[in-house]
Amino acid sequence: MTVLHNKIKQLRKERNVKQQELADYLGIERTSLSKIENMEYNPSAKTILKACEFFDLSIGDIFFNESVSSDNTKEVS
């Protein structure tokens, strides 16, 4: 089960934001944003923080897979 996931594409479409507009704000190429949205590429910490700023959401709201809860994850000793 994947813990990291992202909702960038969903949020972008819900808010009627074009890929190029968001890519420009993030300081990345539009093709890189497409790869991030399709989980073919993991964004840098800087890009993650800028995405959170753009959408005014927390990291967990954008990048955490909600199907993974603390009840079904194992603690690392």
The first five atom37 places (N, CA, C, CB, O) and aatype in JSON, in Angstrom:
{
  "aatype": [12, 16, 19, 10, 8, 2, 11, 9, 11, 5, 10, 1, 11, 6, 1, 2, 19, 11, 5, 5, 6, 10, 0, 3, 18, 10, 7, 9, 6, 1, 16, 15, 10, 15, 11, 9, 6, 2, 12, 6, 18, 2, 14, 15, 0, 11, 16, 9, 10, 11, 0, 4, 6, 13, 13, 3, 10, 15, 9, 7, 3, 9, 13, 13, 2, 6, 15, 19, 15, 15, 3, 2, 16, 11, 6, 19, 15],
  "atom_mask": [
    [1, 1, 1, 1, 1],
    [1, 1, 1, 1, 1],
    [1, 1, 1, 1, 1],
    [1, 1, 1, 1, 1],
    [1, 1, 1, 1, 1],
    [1, 1, 1, 1, 1],
    [1, 1, 1, 1, 1],
    [1, 1, 1, 1, 1],
    [1, 1, 1, 1, 1],
    [1, 1, 1, 1, 1],
    [1, 1, 1, 1, 1],
    [1, 1, 1, 1, 1],
    [1, 1, 1, 1, 1],
    [1, 1, 1, 1, 1],
    [1, 1, 1, 1, 1],
    [1, 1, 1, 1, 1],
    [1, 1, 1, 1, 1],
    [1, 1, 1, 1, 1],
    [1, 1, 1, 1, 1],
    [1, 1, 1, 1, 1],
    [1, 1, 1, 1, 1],
    [1, 1, 1, 1, 1],
    [1, 1, 1, 1, 1],
    [1, 1, 1, 1, 1],
    [1, 1, 1, 1, 1],
    [1, 1, 1, 1, 1],
    [1, 1, 1, 0, 1],
    [1, 1, 1, 1, 1],
    [1, 1, 1, 1, 1],
    [1, 1, 1, 1, 1],
    [1, 1, 1, 1, 1],
    [1, 1, 1, 1, 1],
    [1, 1, 1, 1, 1],
    [1, 1, 1, 1, 1],
    [1, 1, 1, 1, 1],
    [1, 1, 1, 1, 1],
    [1, 1, 1, 1, 1],
    [1, 1, 1, 1, 1],
    [1, 1, 1, 1, 1],
    [1, 1, 1, 1, 1],
    [1, 1, 1, 1, 1],
    [1, 1, 1, 1, 1],
    [1, 1, 1, 1, 1],
    [1, 1, 1, 1, 1],
    [1, 1, 1, 1, 1],
    [1, 1, 1, 1, 1],
    [1, 1, 1, 1, 1],
    [1, 1, 1, 1, 1],
    [1, 1, 1, 1, 1],
    [1, 1, 1, 1, 1],
    [1, 1, 1, 1, 1],
    [1, 1, 1, 1, 1],
    [1, 1, 1, 1, 1],
    [1, 1, 1, 1, 1],
    [1, 1, 1, 1, 1],
    [1, 1, 1, 1, 1],
    [1, 1, 1, 1, 1],
    [1, 1, 1, 1, 1],
    [1, 1, 1, 1, 1],
    [1, 1, 1, 0, 1],
    [1, 1, 1, 1, 1],
    [1, 1, 1, 1, 1],
    [1, 1, 1, 1, 1],
    [1, 1, 1, 1, 1],
    [1, 1, 1, 1, 1],
    [1, 1, 1, 1, 1],
    [1, 1, 1, 1, 1],
    [1, 1, 1, 1, 1],
    [1, 1, 1, 1, 1],
    [1, 1, 1, 1, 1],
    [1, 1, 1, 1, 1],
    [1, 1, 1, 1, 1],
    [1, 1, 1, 1, 1],
    [1, 1, 1, 1, 1],
    [1, 1, 1, 1, 1],
    [1, 1, 1, 1, 1],
    [1, 1, 1, 1, 1]
  ],
  "atom_positions": [
    [[0.84, -1.17, 0.0], [0.0, 0.0, 0.0], [0.89, 1.24, 0.0], [-0.96, -0.01, 1.21], [1.85, 1.32, 0.77]],
    [[0.58, 2.18, -0.83], [1.36, 3.39, -0.95], [0.9, 4.42, 0.07], [1.28, 3.95, -2.37], [-0.29, 4.76, 0.12]],
    [[1.82, 4.91, 0.85], [1.49, 5.94, 1.85], [1.43, 7.31, 1.19], [2.51, 5.94, 3.0], [0.53, 8.11, 1.47]],
    [[2.4, 7.59, 0.31], [2.41, 8.88, -0.38], [1.56, 8.82, -1.64], [3.85, 9.29, -0.73], [1.6, 7.84, -2.39]],
    [[0.81, 9.84, -1.84], [-0.1, 9.96, -2.96], [-0.29, 11.47, -3.13], [-1.49, 9.18, -2.73], [0.04, 12.23, -2.21]],
    [[-0.8, 11.91, -4.22], [-1.07, 13.34, -4.28], [-2.39, 13.64, -4.96], [0.05, 14.06, -5.0], [-2.86, 12.87, -5.8]],
    [[-2.98, 14.75, -4.58], [-4.27, 15.18, -5.09], [-4.13, 16.44, -5.93], [-5.25, 15.43, -3.94], [-5.1, 17.18, -6.12]],
    [[-2.94, 16.69, -6.44], [-2.71, 17.94, -7.17], [-3.63, 18.05, -8.38], [-1.25, 18.04, -7.61], [-4.24, 19.09, -8.6]],
    [[-3.72, 17.0, -9.16], [-4.55, 17.04, -10.37], [-6.01, 17.3, -10.0], [-4.43, 15.71, -11.16], [-6.68, 18.13, -10.62]],
    [[-6.5, 16.6, -8.99], [-7.88, 16.76, -8.54], [-8.13, 18.2, -8.07], [-8.2, 15.77, -7.41], [-9.12, 18.82, -8.47]],
    [[-7.25, 18.71, -7.24], [-7.39, 20.08, -6.74], [-7.31, 21.1, -7.86], [-6.32, 20.38, -5.69], [-8.08, 22.06, -7.91]],
    [[-6.38, 20.87, -8.77], [-6.2, 21.8, -9.89], [-7.47, 21.86, -10.74], [-5.0, 21.38, -10.76], [-7.91, 22.94, -11.14]],
    [[-8.06, 20.7, -11.02], [-9.27, 20.67, -11.85], [-10.47, 21.26, -11.11], [-9.58, 19.23, -12.28], [-11.27, 21.98, -11.7]],
    [[-10.59, 20.95, -9.81], [-11.7, 21.5, -9.02], [-11.65, 23.02, -8.98], [-11.66, 20.95, -7.6], [-12.69, 23.68, -8.93]],
    [[-10.45, 23.57, -9.01], [-10.29, 25.03, -8.92], [-10.06, 25.69, -10.27], [-9.13, 25.35, -8.0], [-9.73, 26.88, -10.35]],
    [[-10.23, 24.91, -11.34], [-10.1, 25.42, -12.71], [-8.76, 26.11, -12.96], [-11.23, 26.39, -13.02], [-8.71, 27.2, -13.51]],
    [[-7.7, 25.46, -12.53], [-6.35, 25.97, -12.72], [-5.69, 25.17, -13.84], [-5.51, 25.89, -11.4], [-5.7, 23.94, -13.81]],
    [[-5.13, 25.84, -14.82], [-4.45, 25.15, -15.91], [-3.09, 24.64, -15.44], [-4.27, 26.1, -17.13], [-2.47, 25.22, -14.55]],
    [[-2.64, 23.54, -16.04], [-1.34, 22.97, -15.69], [-0.23, 24.0, -15.81], [-1.03, 21.77, -16.57], [0.63, 24.1, -14.94]],
    [[-0.24, 24.78, -16.88], [0.82, 25.76, -17.09], [0.82, 26.82, -16.0], [0.67, 26.42, -18.46], [1.89, 27.25, -15.55]],
    [[-0.37, 27.24, -15.57], [-0.46, 28.25, -14.51], [0.16, 27.73, -13.21], [-1.93, 28.64, -14.27], [0.93, 28.43, -12.55]],
    [[-0.18, 26.5, -12.84], [0.36, 25.93, -11.61], [1.85, 25.66, -11.76], [-0.37, 24.64, -11.25], [2.62, 25.93, -10.83]],
    [[2.27, 25.14, -12.9], [3.69, 24.87, -13.13], [4.5, 26.16, -13.02], [3.9, 24.23, -14.52], [5.58, 26.16, -12.42]],
    [[3.99, 27.24, -13.58], [4.69, 28.53, -13.48], [4.82, 28.96, -12.02], [3.93, 29.62, -14.29], [5.88, 29.42, -11.61]],
    [[3.76, 28.8, -11.25], [3.81, 29.17, -9.83], [4.83, 28.32, -9.08], [2.41, 29.02, -9.18], [5.56, 28.81, -8.23]],
    [[4.87, 27.03, -9.41], [5.78, 26.11, -8.74], [7.22, 26.26, -9.22], [5.32, 24.68, -8.94], [8.15, 25.79, -8.56]],
    [[7.41, 26.91, -10.36], [8.75, 27.09, -10.9], [9.29, 25.83, -11.57], [0.0, 0.0, 0.0], [10.49, 25.57, -11.56]],
    [[8.36, 25.04, -12.16], [8.75, 23.81, -12.85], [8.13, 23.79, -14.25], [8.3, 22.56, -12.04], [7.26, 24.6, -14.56]],
    [[8.6, 22.87, -15.07], [8.03, 22.7, -16.41], [6.65, 22.07, -16.32], [8.97, 21.84, -17.3], [6.36, 21.31, -15.39]],
    [[5.79, 22.37, -17.28], [4.46, 21.78, -17.32], [4.53, 20.26, -17.41], [3.66, 22.33, -18.5], [3.72, 19.56, -16.8]],
    [[5.5, 19.75, -18.16], [5.64, 18.29, -18.28], [6.03, 17.65, -16.95], [6.69, 17.94, -19.36], [5.63, 16.53, -16.65]],
    [[6.82, 18.36, -16.16], [7.18, 17.86, -14.83], [5.95, 17.79, -13.94], [8.26, 18.75, -14.17], [5.77, 16.83, -13.19]],
    [[5.1, 18.81, -14.01], [3.86, 18.81, -13.24], [2.98, 17.64, -13.65], [3.1, 20.13, -13.41], [2.39, 16.98, -12.79]],
    [[2.9, 17.38, -14.93], [2.11, 16.24, -15.42], [2.62, 14.93, -14.81], [2.15, 16.17, -16.96], [1.83, 14.09, -14.39]],
    [[3.93, 14.78, -14.78], [4.52, 13.56, -14.2], [4.25, 13.47, -12.71], [6.04, 13.53, -14.46], [4.02, 12.38, -12.19]],
    [[4.27, 14.6, -12.0], [3.94, 14.6, -10.57], [2.48, 14.2, -10.38], [4.21, 16.0, -9.95], [2.17, 13.37, -9.52]],
    [[1.6, 14.79, -11.17], [0.17, 14.49, -11.06], [-0.13, 13.01, -11.31], [-0.63, 15.34, -12.03], [-1.04, 12.45, -10.71]],
    [[0.63, 12.41, -12.19], [0.42, 11.0, -12.53], [1.31, 10.06, -11.72], [0.67, 10.78, -14.0], [1.41, 8.86, -12.01]],
    [[1.95, 10.61, -10.7], [2.81, 9.88, -9.78], [3.93, 9.11, -10.49], [1.99, 8.92, -8.96], [4.31, 8.01, -10.08]],
    [[4.45, 9.71, -11.56], [5.59, 9.16, -12.27], [6.88, 9.81, -11.78], [5.43, 9.37, -13.79], [7.98, 9.38, -12.14]],
    [[6.73, 10.85, -10.96], [7.87, 11.62, -10.48], [7.51, 12.19, -9.11], [8.25, 12.75, -11.49], [6.4, 12.69, -8.92]],
    [[8.43, 12.12, -8.18], [8.2, 12.68, -6.85], [8.72, 14.11, -6.81], [8.88, 11.81, -5.75], [9.87, 14.37, -7.18]],
    [[7.88, 15.04, -6.36], [8.32, 16.43, -6.31], [9.33, 16.67, -5.2], [7.12, 17.35, -6.12], [9.39, 15.92, -4.23]],
    [[10.11, 17.71, -5.37], [11.06, 18.1, -4.33], [10.29, 18.69, -3.14], [12.1, 19.13, -4.88], [9.11, 19.02, -3.26]],
    [[10.96, 18.8, -2.01], [10.35, 19.4, -0.82], [9.91, 20.84, -1.12], [11.33, 19.38, 0.38], [8.85, 21.27, -0.68]],
    [[10.73, 21.56, -1.86], [10.4, 22.94, -2.23], [9.11, 23.0, -3.04], [11.57, 23.58, -3.02], [8.26, 23.85, -2.81]],
    [[8.97, 22.08, -4.0], [7.77, 22.04, -4.84], [6.55, 21.65, -4.01], [7.96, 21.05, -6.0], [5.47, 22.19, -4.21]],
    [[6.73, 20.71, -3.09], [5.63, 20.3, -2.22], [5.14, 21.5, -1.4], [6.08, 19.14, -1.28], [3.93, 21.74, -1.3]],
    [[6.07, 22.23, -0.81], [5.69, 23.37, 0.01], [5.01, 24.47, -0.81], [6.92, 23.94, 0.72], [4.07, 25.1, -0.34]],
    [[5.49, 24.68, -2.02], [4.86, 25.7, -2.89], [3.46, 25.27, -3.31], [5.73, 25.95, -4.14], [2.57, 26.1, -3.42]],
    [[3.26, 23.96, -3.54], [1.93, 23.45, -3.88], [0.97, 23.66, -2.71], [1.99, 21.95, -4.26], [-0.18, 24.05, -2.9]],
    [[1.45, 23.42, -1.5], [0.63, 23.64, -0.3], [0.25, 25.12, -0.18], [1.39, 23.18, 0.96], [-0.89, 25.45, 0.15]],
    [[1.21, 25.98, -0.46], [0.97, 27.42, -0.42], [-0.07, 27.82, -1.48], [2.28, 28.19, -0.64], [-0.99, 28.58, -1.2]],
    [[0.09, 27.29, -2.69], [-0.82, 27.62, -3.79], [-2.26, 27.23, -3.45], [-0.37, 26.92, -5.08], [-3.18, 28.02, -3.66]],
    [[-2.44, 26.01, -2.94], [-3.78, 25.5, -2.64], [-4.26, 25.87, -1.24], [-3.81, 24.0, -2.81], [-5.41, 25.6, -0.88]],
    [[-3.39, 26.48, -0.43], [-3.7, 26.86, 0.95], [-4.17, 25.63, 1.74], [-4.78, 27.98, 0.98], [-5.19, 25.67, 2.44]],
    [[-3.41, 24.54, 1.61], [-3.7, 23.29, 2.31], [-2.43, 22.76, 2.96], [-4.29, 22.24, 1.34], [-1.32, 23.17, 2.61]],
    [[-2.6, 21.86, 3.9], [-1.45, 21.24, 4.55], [-0.86, 20.15, 3.65], [-1.84, 20.64, 5.92], [-1.5, 19.69, 2.7]],
    [[0.35, 19.76, 3.96], [1.01, 18.69, 3.21], [0.15, 17.42, 3.25], [2.42, 18.41, 3.78], [-0.04, 16.76, 2.23]],
    [[-0.36, 17.09, 4.43], [-1.18, 15.89, 4.58], [-2.44, 15.92, 3.72], [0.0, 0.0, 0.0], [-2.87, 14.89, 3.21]],
    [[-3.02, 17.11, 3.56], [-4.23, 17.24, 2.75], [-3.96, 17.0, 1.27], [-4.85, 18.61, 2.94], [-4.87, 16.6, 0.54]],
    [[-2.75, 17.24, 0.83], [-2.42, 17.08, -0.59], [-1.7, 15.77, -0.89], [-1.58, 18.25, -1.06], [-1.95, 15.14, -1.91]],
    [[-0.79, 15.36, 0.0], [0.12, 14.28, -0.35], [-0.04, 12.98, 0.44], [1.48, 14.75, -0.18], [0.69, 12.03, 0.18]],
    [[-0.96, 12.9, 1.38], [-1.09, 11.68, 2.16], [-2.21, 10.82, 1.61], [-1.34, 12.01, 3.64], [-3.29, 11.33, 1.3]],
    [[-1.97, 9.52, 1.5], [-2.97, 8.58, 1.03], [-3.94, 8.29, 2.18], [-2.31, 7.26, 0.5], [-3.56, 7.65, 3.16]],
    [[-5.16, 8.76, 2.07], [-6.14, 8.62, 3.14], [-6.51, 7.18, 3.45], [-7.38, 9.37, 2.78], [-7.01, 6.9, 4.54]],
    [[-6.27, 6.26, 2.52], [-6.61, 4.86, 2.78], [-5.63, 4.21, 3.73], [-6.64, 4.08, 1.48], [-5.85, 3.08, 4.18]],
    [[-4.54, 4.9, 4.04], [-3.56, 4.4, 5.0], [-3.8, 5.13, 6.32], [-2.07, 4.61, 4.48], [-3.67, 6.35, 6.39]],
    [[-4.13, 4.4, 7.33], [-4.35, 5.02, 8.64], [-3.35, 4.47, 9.64], [-5.8, 4.77, 9.14], [-2.63, 3.51, 9.36]],
    [[-3.3, 5.08, 10.79], [-2.36, 4.61, 11.81], [-2.72, 3.21, 12.3], [-2.34, 5.58, 12.99], [-1.87, 2.53, 12.87]],
    [[-3.95, 2.78, 12.09], [-4.38, 1.45, 12.53], [-3.78, 0.34, 11.65], [-5.91, 1.36, 12.5], [-3.62, -0.79, 12.11]],
    [[-3.44, 0.66, 10.41], [-2.93, -0.4, 9.55], [-1.49, -0.15, 9.1], [-3.82, -0.54, 8.34], [-1.06, -0.66, 8.07]],
    [[-0.76, 0.63, 9.88], [0.66, 0.79, 9.61], [1.43, 0.24, 10.79], [1.02, 2.28, 9.36], [0.93, 0.19, 11.91]],
    [[2.62, -0.18, 10.53], [3.46, -0.78, 11.57], [4.45, 0.23, 12.08], [4.18, -2.03, 11.05], [5.01, 1.02, 11.32]],
    [[4.68, 0.19, 13.39], [5.71, 1.05, 13.95], [7.08, 0.47, 13.66], [5.51, 1.22, 15.47], [7.26, -0.75, 13.64]],
    [[8.03, 1.34, 13.43], [9.41, 0.92, 13.2], [10.13, 0.99, 14.54], [10.12, 1.8, 12.12], [10.11, 2.03, 15.2]],
    [[10.77, -0.11, 14.93], [11.48, -0.11, 16.21], [12.91, 0.27, 16.02], [11.4, -1.48, 16.88], [13.67, 0.33, 16.99]]
  ]
}
